[in-house]
Amino acid sequence: MKKKNIKVKTLNKHHIKTPIHLWFIGLFFILVYSIGVYDYFMVREHNVDYLNSLNLGEAVILYFTDYPKVFLILWTINVFSGMIAPILLLFRSKWAVWGGLVAIISKLCLDVLTFTFRNRWNVFGPLLSLIDITILLMTCGFFFYCKALAKRGLLK
């Protein structure tokens, strides 16, 4: 008599445990982009006290006066996709990869355009300009992190 292999199907075939670094990365980027969301609303409301607290002078207020619509659209897309992507990551959604990509593209376009046509480096100074560039590079890292997790099957 031959023995047959019996395959049993279960509801939960493979459960992959969520790595702890996913939580740290997700929460870190939520923190970073929540600062960006706060900044976005303060600037959009033309909160002069907030802008003066940056100690950048009248040039910053003038910079955001009559801010071009294209730049505003890119900034809005960046801030909110950058905020949504790590939330999606915490839910282990593959859409976190796309959210990260959208955040990178919008931030890259915004930085290139504002540094080229709005004199951003001189208005905000080297420190804040380098912080902007660092956020762009960190967002690139976030995207590649999410992409690697998706490739390993950790994002659904």
MIPAVEX-184232 format. One line per 2 residues: for each residue z, x, y of C-alpha. Coordinates in steps of 0.1 Angstrom, whole numbers, plus 5000, padded with zeros to 4 digits. Each point is the difference from the previous one (the first is absolute). Example, Ala and Ser with C-alpha at 12.3 -4.5 7.8 and 13.67 -1.06 7.14 Angstrom:
2
5078 5123 4955; 4993 5014 5034
//
This chain:
156
5000 5000 5000; 4990 5014 5034
5023 4998 5030; 4985 4987 5032
5011 5010 5034; 5013 4971 5019
4996 5000 5038; 5026 4981 5019
4992 4988 5035; 5028 4999 5025
5001 4986 5035; 5011 5034 5014
4977 5026 4983; 5009 5029 5021
5027 5001 5026; 4997 5030 5023
5032 5008 5018; 4997 5003 5038
5006 5036 5010; 5027 5005 5026
4977 5020 5023; 4979 4969 5005
5030 4983 5016; 5007 5030 5022
4964 5003 5011; 4996 4962 5006
5032 4997 5020; 4993 5031 5020
4966 4987 5011; 5014 4966 5008
5024 5018 5023; 4973 5021 5016
4977 4971 5006; 5028 4977 5011
5005 5025 5029; 4962 4996 5006
5003 4962 5000; 5029 5002 5025
4980 5023 5022; 4969 4978 4997
5019 4969 5012; 5018 5018 5028
4967 5014 5013; 4982 4967 4996
5027 4982 5020; 4996 5027 5027
5037 5007 4997; 5004 5025 5029
5035 5009 4991; 4989 5010 4965
4970 5020 5013; 5023 5017 5026
5024 5009 4972; 4973 5022 4985
5003 5022 5031; 4963 5003 5003
4996 4987 5035; 4976 4976 5016
4970 5013 4981; 5011 4982 4968
5003 4967 5018; 4965 5005 5015
4987 5011 4966; 5009 4966 4984
4989 4980 5031; 4966 4984 4991
5001 5017 4966; 4965 4996 4985
4997 4972 4974; 4985 5023 4973
5030 5023 5002; 5024 4970 4999
4983 4987 4969; 5001 5034 4983
5037 5004 5010; 5009 4965 4987
4982 5006 4967; 5017 5033 4996
5035 4989 5008; 4999 4969 4978
4981 5014 4970; 5023 5030 5002
5030 4976 4998; 4986 4978 4972
4988 5028 4978; 5035 5014 4991
5012 4964 4995; 4972 4995 4975
5010 5033 4984; 5035 4988 4994
4985 4970 4982; 4979 5025 4980
4968 4984 5012; 4967 5018 4998
4993 4986 5034; 5023 5027 5015
4971 5024 4994; 4977 4979 5021
5026 4995 5027; 5006 5037 5002
4962 5006 5003; 4997 4974 5028
5029 5016 5018; 4985 5035 4998
4965 4989 5012; 5014 4980 5029
5024 5028 5010; 4973 5027 4997
4976 4980 5021; 5027 4991 5026
5011 5037 5003; 4965 5014 5003
4990 4974 5026; 5032 5002 5021
5003 5038 4999; 4963 5002 5009
4995 4972 5026; 5036 4992 5012
5013 5035 5005; 5029 4991 4977
5012 5037 4996; 5006 5004 5037
5015 4965 5005; 5025 5002 4972
5004 5037 4998; 4999 5023 4970
5031 4988 4982; 4991 4963 4998
4964 5009 4993; 5010 5022 4971
5023 4972 4987; 4969 4977 5000
4980 5026 4980; 5029 5004 4976
5002 4963 4994; 4963 5000 4993
5005 5029 4974; 5030 4982 4985
4980 4968 4996; 4973 5020 4983
5027 5013 4976; 5012 4965 4995
4965 4988 4991; 4995 5028 4974
5035 4994 4986; 4991 4963 4995
4966 5009 4985; 5017 5024 4975
5025 4972 4990; 4972 4976 4995
4981 5025 4979; 5031 5005 4978
5003 4962 4996; 5031 4995 5020
4984 4976 5025; 4987 4966 4988
//
